[in-house]
Amino acid sequence: MPSSSLRPLLPPSPNGSLPSCAIFLSGSGSNAREILRRLQEDQQADRATFRVACLVTDAPETSRARELGQLFQLPVVEEDIRSFYHARGESRISLATEAGRRIREEWTASLQAKLAPFAPSFGVFAGFVPLTNLTATLPCLNVHPGDLTYLKEGRRLLVGLHQIPVELAILEGLDWLRSSVILATPVTGGGEDMDGGPLLGISPALPMELSPEQLEAFRRLQEARPSRRPAGGFQDELEAFARARQEELKEGGDWVVFYPAVRDFGADRFHVDDAGHLFYRQAPGHFLPVRTVEYHKDGSRELLLG
């Protein structure tokens, strides 16, 4: 297919300079630190495809954004979402109500104004909790703890926040987990379609041991849960098991796929056609249609052709 019918997912950088990114984090920053560490190695070897303009956090008092900013000599943009909601009379940080969605748009606009002086070419959600429509104007990559190539009735099954995709994989009886990197899409409603963006990369399968007896017990637990998730979580064995597997997936999945996918994005390798089909640029002017790219620990990649 001629490249003229394709468009890049990454906006062009001015004067041919390296694209810049903003890295967003809400908590420990382990994924952010891994990206910054590997980027530093690439910079020292003169093979970096992007640079970092700033770090961004919604939780300045509890995240490690300030610490990482000092460690890697990067400015930190802060917009405390909890304080933002509380100042407007809302105790719950949620998109479930009209008021909550309106405040989220106000918070997004405030964050966007603070981010504007840094003019990032794209964003990287490295453990960033709030759903935000920054993605409507800024391409943002997100790492997700679920295999988004796994479909059920034609739809991605392993979607949702926190450890929910891992729980769904467990309840489905799968014996593996993967991390996925997607181009995040704007939020609609309560964020039900948040994991529907183009799938740029997946990690290799991480085996998950689960006996038939465990699976049956977990399914019974899931059926007995209340319809609404309590504020502190369900705090049952299924949730604990899923969180432990998600922590394993961070090193065996996130750290394998996230940085190389961001590096390829910075190198302008991902394009789409008018129908939204994903293409990967192997060489100048040479594009292949792909479902996604599987990145491996040894640094190699496998194009899963579309």
Kinemage of the C-alpha trace (Angstrom):
@kinemage 1
@onewidth
@group {chain A} dominant
@subgroup {mainchain}
@vectorlist {calphas} color= white
{ca met a 1} P 0.000 0.000 0.000
{ca pro a 2} L 1.472 3.427 -0.879
{ca ser a 3} L 2.515 5.489 2.113
{ca ser a 4} L 0.441 8.446 0.830
{ca ser a 5} L -2.730 6.680 2.049
{ca leu a 6} L -1.366 6.406 5.575
{ca arg a 7} L -1.036 8.956 8.340
{ca pro a 8} L 1.427 8.853 11.248
{ca leu a 9} L 0.154 8.488 14.815
{ca leu a 10} L 2.958 10.804 15.974
{ca pro a 11} L 2.670 14.475 14.976
{ca pro a 12} L 5.747 15.818 13.147
{ca ser a 13} L 8.360 17.562 15.302
{ca pro a 14} L 9.408 21.119 14.447
{ca asn a 15} L 12.647 21.472 12.494
{ca gly a 16} L 13.222 17.719 12.474
{ca ser a 17} L 14.034 17.692 16.194
{ca leu a 18} L 13.513 14.651 18.402
{ca pro a 19} L 9.895 14.353 19.547
{ca ser a 20} L 9.378 15.120 23.218
{ca cys a 21} L 7.107 13.316 25.629
{ca ala a 22} L 5.515 13.931 29.003
{ca ile a 23} L 5.529 10.938 31.346
{ca phe a 24} L 2.453 10.719 33.604
{ca leu a 25} L 2.478 8.810 36.918
{ca ser a 26} L 0.288 8.518 39.993
{ca gly a 27} L 2.178 6.188 42.310
{ca ser a 28} L 5.496 4.401 42.737
{ca gly a 29} L 6.709 5.330 39.267
{ca ser a 30} L 8.354 1.952 38.618
{ca asn a 31} L 7.346 1.973 34.943
{ca ala a 32} L 8.367 5.620 34.588
{ca arg a 33} L 11.743 4.941 36.145
{ca glu a 34} L 12.340 1.962 33.839
{ca ile a 35} L 11.574 4.103 30.786
{ca leu a 36} L 13.843 6.908 32.012
{ca arg a 37} L 16.653 4.468 32.795
{ca arg a 38} L 16.538 2.852 29.370
{ca leu a 39} L 16.204 6.182 27.610
{ca gln a 40} L 19.308 7.369 29.439
{ca glu a 41} L 21.183 4.325 28.103
{ca asp a 42} L 19.994 5.099 24.562
{ca gln a 43} L 20.983 8.743 24.912
{ca gln a 44} L 24.476 7.777 26.014
{ca ala a 45} L 24.727 5.476 22.972
{ca asp a 46} L 23.327 8.210 20.684
{ca arg a 47} L 20.354 6.087 19.599
{ca ala a 48} L 17.454 7.799 21.399
{ca thr a 49} L 14.324 8.388 19.310
{ca phe a 50} L 12.641 10.825 21.733
{ca arg a 51} L 13.333 12.989 24.756
{ca val a 52} L 11.374 13.652 27.948
{ca ala a 53} L 10.091 17.191 28.434
{ca cys a 54} L 8.607 16.726 31.908
{ca leu a 55} L 6.960 14.412 34.405
{ca val a 56} L 3.275 14.852 35.274
{ca thr a 57} L 1.391 13.710 38.367
{ca asp a 58} L -2.113 13.945 39.796
{ca ala a 59} L -0.828 12.936 43.251
{ca pro a 60} L 2.129 15.192 44.089
{ca glu a 61} L 2.209 14.359 47.793
{ca thr a 62} L 2.143 10.565 47.468
{ca ser a 63} L 3.671 9.694 44.083
{ca arg a 64} L 7.398 9.492 43.361
{ca ala a 65} L 7.212 12.149 40.646
{ca arg a 66} L 9.226 14.725 42.598
{ca glu a 67} L 11.856 12.130 43.502
{ca leu a 68} L 12.201 10.976 39.896
{ca gly a 69} L 12.234 14.546 38.672
{ca gln a 70} L 15.171 15.298 40.939
{ca leu a 71} L 16.945 12.041 40.062
{ca phe a 72} L 16.673 12.561 36.287
{ca gln a 73} L 16.776 16.384 36.401
{ca leu a 74} L 13.305 16.849 34.915
{ca pro a 75} L 10.600 19.415 35.717
{ca val a 76} L 7.418 18.096 37.330
{ca val a 77} L 3.909 19.297 36.441
{ca glu a 78} L 1.451 18.824 39.315
{ca glu a 79} L -2.349 18.985 39.435
{ca asp a 80} L -3.712 17.236 42.531
{ca ile a 81} L -6.947 15.603 41.415
{ca arg a 82} L -8.126 14.778 44.931
{ca ser a 83} L -7.770 18.372 46.078
{ca phe a 84} L -9.387 19.556 42.835
{ca tyr a 85} L -12.520 17.458 43.455
{ca his a 86} L -12.663 18.293 47.172
{ca ala a 87} L -12.483 22.025 46.459
{ca arg a 88} L -15.617 21.606 44.318
{ca gly a 89} L -17.594 19.765 46.993
{ca glu a 90} L -17.020 16.200 45.774
{ca ser a 91} L -15.542 13.621 48.146
{ca arg a 92} L -15.361 10.845 45.544
{ca ile a 93} L -12.996 10.999 42.554
{ca ser a 94} L -15.342 9.469 40.018
{ca leu a 95} L -16.826 9.659 36.528
{ca ala a 96} L -20.040 7.970 37.658
{ca thr a 97} L -22.026 11.214 37.981
{ca glu a 98} L -22.582 14.227 35.771
{ca ala a 99} L -20.882 16.436 38.368
{ca gly a 100} L -17.892 14.085 38.485
{ca arg a 101} L -17.522 14.144 34.710
{ca arg a 102} L -17.791 17.944 34.601
{ca ile a 103} L -15.091 18.312 37.258
{ca arg a 104} L -12.875 15.854 35.379
{ca glu a 105} L -13.102 18.071 32.291
{ca glu a 106} L -12.214 21.131 34.396
{ca trp a 107} L -9.282 19.278 35.943
{ca thr a 108} L -8.108 18.155 32.499
{ca ala a 109} L -8.249 21.730 31.199
{ca ser a 110} L -6.240 22.966 34.185
{ca leu a 111} L -3.644 20.233 33.720
{ca gln a 112} L -3.485 20.951 29.995
{ca ala a 113} L -2.768 24.633 30.674
{ca lys a 114} L 0.089 23.723 33.031
{ca leu a 115} L 1.488 21.286 30.479
{ca ala a 116} L 1.288 23.687 27.513
{ca pro a 117} L 4.650 25.482 28.094
{ca phe a 118} L 6.468 22.148 27.685
{ca ala a 119} L 4.761 21.452 24.316
{ca pro a 120} L 5.156 17.637 24.369
{ca ser a 121} L 4.690 15.741 21.120
{ca phe a 122} L 3.094 12.824 22.945
{ca gly a 123} L 2.373 11.447 26.401
{ca val a 124} L 3.237 8.228 28.201
{ca phe a 125} L 0.850 6.975 30.898
{ca ala a 126} L 3.177 5.064 33.221
{ca gly a 127} L 0.831 4.104 36.027
{ca phe a 128} L -1.401 7.169 35.664
{ca val a 129} L -4.765 6.524 37.316
{ca pro a 130} L -7.191 9.286 36.234
{ca leu a 131} L -8.965 8.925 32.920
{ca thr a 132} L -8.519 12.151 30.990
{ca asn a 133} L -9.426 13.640 27.649
{ca leu a 134} L -5.932 15.008 27.185
{ca thr a 135} L -5.871 12.146 24.706
{ca ala a 136} L -8.197 14.110 22.397
{ca thr a 137} L -5.360 16.504 21.521
{ca leu a 138} L -2.199 14.706 22.668
{ca pro a 139} L -1.321 11.157 21.529
{ca cys a 140} L -0.778 9.153 24.719
{ca leu a 141} L 0.571 5.627 25.093
{ca asn a 142} L -0.703 3.504 27.966
{ca val a 143} L 0.512 0.157 29.290
{ca his a 144} L -2.310 -2.194 30.252
{ca pro a 145} L -2.192 -5.395 32.369
{ca gly a 146} L -4.164 -7.521 29.951
{ca asp a 147} L -3.755 -9.297 26.618
{ca leu a 148} L -5.833 -7.120 24.302
{ca thr a 149} L -5.415 -9.588 21.442
{ca tyr a 150} L -7.714 -11.942 23.375
{ca leu a 151} L -11.238 -11.480 22.048
{ca lys a 152} L -14.605 -12.845 23.108
{ca glu a 153} L -17.596 -12.405 20.832
{ca gly a 154} L -15.427 -10.110 18.729
{ca arg a 155} L -14.580 -7.724 21.600
{ca arg a 156} L -11.523 -7.269 23.806
{ca leu a 157} L -12.275 -9.159 26.997
{ca leu a 158} L -9.406 -8.259 29.315
{ca val a 159} L -10.218 -4.585 29.859
{ca gly a 160} L -10.754 -2.360 32.896
{ca leu a 161} L -8.850 -0.540 35.621
{ca his a 162} L -6.389 -1.745 38.245
{ca gln a 163} L -6.229 -5.559 38.585
{ca ile a 164} L -9.578 -6.159 36.815
{ca pro a 165} L -8.008 -7.402 33.514
{ca val a 166} L -5.953 -9.939 35.488
{ca glu a 167} L -9.048 -11.091 37.364
{ca leu a 168} L -10.881 -11.535 34.054
{ca ala a 169} L -7.989 -13.627 32.690
{ca ile a 170} L -8.114 -15.794 35.823
{ca leu a 171} L -11.885 -16.278 35.649
{ca glu a 172} L -11.599 -17.078 31.930
{ca gly a 173} L -9.283 -19.957 32.855
{ca leu a 174} L -6.292 -18.621 30.902
{ca asp a 175} L -2.861 -19.942 31.826
{ca trp a 176} L -0.944 -16.860 30.702
{ca leu a 177} L -0.884 -13.089 31.088
{ca arg a 178} L 0.452 -10.356 28.811
{ca ser a 179} L 0.907 -6.606 29.008
{ca ser a 180} L -0.374 -4.483 26.125
{ca val a 181} L 0.568 -0.993 24.947
{ca ile a 182} L -2.240 1.000 23.367
{ca leu a 183} L -2.764 4.470 22.031
{ca ala a 184} L -5.252 5.797 24.581
{ca thr a 185} L -8.535 7.188 23.250
{ca pro a 186} L -10.711 10.010 24.615
{ca val a 187} L -13.024 9.085 27.481
{ca thr a 188} L -16.763 8.798 26.880
{ca gly a 189} L -19.395 8.339 29.566
{ca gly a 190} L -17.901 6.582 32.566
{ca gly a 191} L -14.857 5.383 30.619
{ca glu a 192} L -16.241 2.014 29.568
{ca asp a 193} L -14.378 2.101 26.217
{ca met a 194} L -11.043 3.284 27.630
{ca asp a 195} L -9.106 0.242 26.351
{ca gly a 196} L -10.308 0.388 22.753
{ca gly a 197} L -7.421 2.258 21.128
{ca pro a 198} L -4.911 0.957 18.548
{ca leu a 199} L -2.871 -1.919 19.971
{ca leu a 200} L 0.778 -1.017 19.371
{ca gly a 201} L 2.500 -3.824 21.241
{ca ile a 202} L 2.202 -6.864 23.479
{ca ser a 203} L 4.662 -8.638 25.733
{ca pro a 204} L 5.463 -12.344 25.503
{ca ala a 205} L 3.080 -14.593 27.405
{ca leu a 206} L 3.847 -14.868 31.123
{ca pro a 207} L 2.749 -18.308 32.398
{ca met a 208} L 0.162 -18.325 35.187
{ca glu a 209} L -0.354 -21.460 37.269
{ca leu a 210} L -3.944 -22.043 38.304
{ca ser a 211} L -5.385 -25.364 39.446
{ca pro a 212} L -8.963 -26.393 38.557
{ca glu a 213} L -9.805 -26.203 42.257
{ca gln a 214} L -8.494 -22.625 42.514
{ca leu a 215} L -10.396 -21.602 39.394
{ca glu a 216} L -13.650 -22.989 40.750
{ca ala a 217} L -13.120 -21.275 44.118
{ca phe a 218} L -12.348 -17.962 42.438
{ca arg a 219} L -15.466 -18.197 40.270
{ca arg a 220} L -17.579 -18.786 43.382
{ca leu a 221} L -15.996 -15.757 45.047
{ca gln a 222} L -16.719 -13.614 42.018
{ca glu a 223} L -20.370 -14.692 41.951
{ca ala a 224} L -20.764 -13.839 45.651
{ca arg a 225} L -19.376 -10.317 45.326
{ca pro a 226} L -21.668 -7.282 45.664
{ca ser a 227} L -22.561 -5.581 42.384
{ca arg a 228} L -20.651 -2.413 43.286
{ca arg a 229} L -16.955 -2.518 44.164
{ca pro a 230} L -16.370 -1.154 47.700
{ca ala a 231} L -14.075 1.861 48.079
{ca gly a 232} L -11.234 -0.277 49.472
{ca gly a 233} L -11.727 -3.117 46.994
{ca phe a 234} L -13.316 -6.519 47.567
{ca gln a 235} L -10.400 -7.650 49.752
{ca asp a 236} L -10.945 -11.320 48.939
{ca glu a 237} L -8.605 -14.081 47.759
{ca leu a 238} L -9.370 -13.484 44.078
{ca glu a 239} L -8.360 -9.838 44.350
{ca ala a 240} L -5.210 -10.706 46.322
{ca phe a 241} L -4.199 -13.406 43.812
{ca ala a 242} L -4.804 -11.047 40.880
{ca arg a 243} L -2.777 -8.251 42.451
{ca ala a 244} L 0.141 -10.593 43.075
{ca arg a 245} L 0.048 -11.770 39.443
{ca gln a 246} L -0.185 -8.166 38.242
{ca glu a 247} L 2.931 -7.302 40.220
{ca glu a 248} L 4.756 -10.196 38.509
{ca leu a 249} L 3.426 -8.979 35.164
{ca lys a 250} L 4.974 -5.551 35.718
{ca glu a 251} L 8.520 -6.899 35.400
{ca gly a 252} L 7.729 -9.792 33.054
{ca gly a 253} L 5.366 -7.780 30.843
{ca asp a 254} L 5.355 -3.985 31.278
{ca trp a 255} L 9.127 -3.669 31.433
{ca val a 256} L 9.530 -5.845 28.341
{ca val a 257} L 7.033 -4.140 26.051
{ca phe a 258} L 6.583 -0.545 27.200
{ca tyr a 259} L 9.920 1.113 26.492
{ca pro a 260} L 10.525 -0.459 23.057
{ca ala a 261} L 6.968 0.422 21.994
{ca val a 262} L 7.536 4.026 23.109
{ca arg a 263} L 10.893 4.016 21.325
{ca asp a 264} L 9.258 2.790 18.098
{ca phe a 265} L 6.518 5.391 18.507
{ca gly a 266} L 9.167 8.104 18.861
{ca ala a 267} L 10.787 6.784 15.668
{ca asp a 268} L 7.445 7.296 13.835
{ca arg a 269} L 7.025 3.597 13.036
{ca phe a 270} L 3.258 3.435 13.696
{ca his a 271} L 0.819 4.681 11.062
{ca val a 272} L -2.866 4.070 10.323
{ca asp a 273} L -4.947 4.116 7.168
{ca asp a 274} L -8.310 5.820 6.689
{ca ala a 275} L -10.111 2.794 8.132
{ca gly a 276} L -7.981 2.870 11.290
{ca his a 277} L -5.924 -0.222 10.439
{ca leu a 278} L -2.461 -0.240 11.993
{ca phe a 279} L 0.732 -0.280 9.897
{ca tyr a 280} L 4.343 -0.651 11.011
{ca arg a 281} L 7.171 1.065 9.130
{ca gln a 282} L 10.050 -1.378 8.695
{ca ala a 283} L 12.130 0.949 6.523
{ca pro a 284} L 11.603 4.344 4.865
{ca gly a 285} L 8.524 4.027 2.658
{ca his a 286} L 8.032 0.335 3.537
{ca phe a 287} L 4.929 -0.316 5.655
{ca leu a 288} L 3.336 -3.604 6.699
{ca pro a 289} L -0.228 -4.009 7.984
{ca val a 290} L -0.090 -5.455 11.518
{ca arg a 291} L -2.476 -6.508 14.242
{ca thr a 292} L 0.242 -5.542 16.712
{ca val a 293} L 3.931 -6.057 17.499
{ca glu a 294} L 5.212 -8.575 20.030
{ca tyr a 295} L 8.328 -7.336 21.825
{ca his a 296} L 10.734 -9.822 23.430
{ca lys a 297} L 13.178 -9.664 26.330
{ca asp a 298} L 16.177 -10.000 24.014
{ca gly a 299} L 15.186 -6.782 22.247
{ca ser a 300} L 13.756 -8.480 19.158
{ca arg a 301} L 10.260 -7.864 17.829
{ca glu a 302} L 7.763 -9.981 15.923
{ca leu a 303} L 5.240 -8.330 13.635
{ca leu a 304} L 1.853 -9.998 13.988
{ca leu a 305} L 0.520 -9.319 10.516
{ca gly a 306} L -2.965 -7.976 10.012
